Every structure is written in C-alpha cells, then in structure tokens.
C-alpha cells in the first residue's frame, strides 16, 4: 500500500498562498486517484479536491473553486494543491488521500497544518 507524506503547510496571512505537496512511495502513483481533504478543529474531515490517475479529470469543492488547484506529476510521484487567496476559514489540517484504482484501497497521509491568520 502506498505511503503518503504531506508538506508545505504553515502560517500565512489572509490573501496569501501556499503550495502543498504529497509525496508517495511504495507504489506507482499512476495507479491511484488522488485527493486532498481537510479537517478544521471541532469539525469533520471534508473533501477539498481530487484528480484522476492521468490528470484528465479534476474535482474541487465549491467553496475553494477558483482559489485552489490540484495537480500531479506521476514521474515525481507527487501531488500538489496550490492554494491562493487564502481565507481564515481555510485553516485546517490538510490530508492527502490515495485510492488504488484496481483494489479501491485507500491510503492517508499524516496531514499538514495550514493556518490563515493576520
């Protein structure tokens, strides 16, 4: 099963940008659909964005559409989440998710904290 490690989180002011990365190991990334989820304090984990294994399809949560972009580089075994025009309500732990197409098994990373505050 693929192992996932997120990075790129941190503290940013409202209106700022961050780029999250999710590095995968132990598997061929092209065999997985990938996604990003987030969990704010006291709230359930929610979907943010997803991308198909060959990048031909992407999905983005309505509240972040136009501000967040998901992409992937299968050669580098990495998935990205570019986050622009960040708002305080984007504050959360962001998790990377991989679903193997053949088996539908799901893997999760450990998460990276994103804090949007002035």
N, C-alpha and C positions, 0 to 999 in steps of 0.2 A: 504494500500500500504506500502511496506517495506521501512523503513528509513535506510540510509546508512551513516556511519561516517568513513572517511579515517584517517589514522595516519601513522607515520613512515617516513615522508618526512624530508628533511633537506639539509644541505650543505655538500658535500662530494668531495674529490679530484678525479681527473680522475684516473680510475683504481680501485676505491673503490666500496663498496657495500652498498646497503640499502635494507631493507625489509619493504614493505608497507603492511598495514593491512586495511581491510574493514570490520567493524563490522555492522551486520544487526540486526534490531529489528522490531517488529510489523509484523513479518511473518515467515513462516517456510522456511529456506534457501533452502531446498531440492526441493522446488517448482520453483526455479529460476535458469536460466542460468546466469552466472556472467561474467563480463568483466572489463577490465581496458582500459581507454582511456587517452590521454594526449593532452594538448594544450600549445604550446610554444608562446611567445609574438609575436603578429602580424600574427599568423598562425591559421588555422582552427583546430578544435579538430580532433584527429586521433585515430584510433583503435590501441591498443597495444597487447592485449591478451584476450582470452576468455576461459571459461571452462564450460562443460556441468553440469547439475544439480547433476549427480552422479560421476563426475570426470573421466568418461571413455573417454572423448574427450577434447583435448585442441587445441587451435589455437594461434599462436604467429606471430606477424608482422616480416617480413623477416629481417628487419634491426636490430632486437633485438634477433633473434633466436640464441640460444647457450649462450646468456648472461642473458636473463630474463626467469623466470619460474613462471607460475601461478599454484596455488593450492588452495584447500579449505578444511575446516573442518566443515561439516554441524552440527556436535554436538555442536560446539562452535559458530555457526552462523557467521563464519568469512572466508573471502577470502584473500589470500596473493599474493603479487607479489615480488618475490625475484629478485633483480637486481644486477648483478655482472659486473665487467669490465666496469663500467660506463664511458661514454664519455660526453664531453661538450654538444654535440647535443642532449643528453637525458634530458637536462634541460627543465622543463615544469611543469605545474600544472597537477597532475595525478588524474583522476576521476574514481571512482568505479561506475559500472553500473549493474543493475539487471533487467532481463526480465522474468516476470512470464510466465511460460510455458503455462498455461491454457488460460490466457487472452491476452498475449503478451504485457501487460502494462509494461512500462519501468520506473525505478526509478534511480535517480542520487544522488551521494553524493556531498558534498560541495568542495571537492578537497583538495589535499595536495601538497605543493610546493617541488619540487626536483631541487636542483641547483648543477651542477657539474662544479667545478672551482678550479683552483690552487691558 
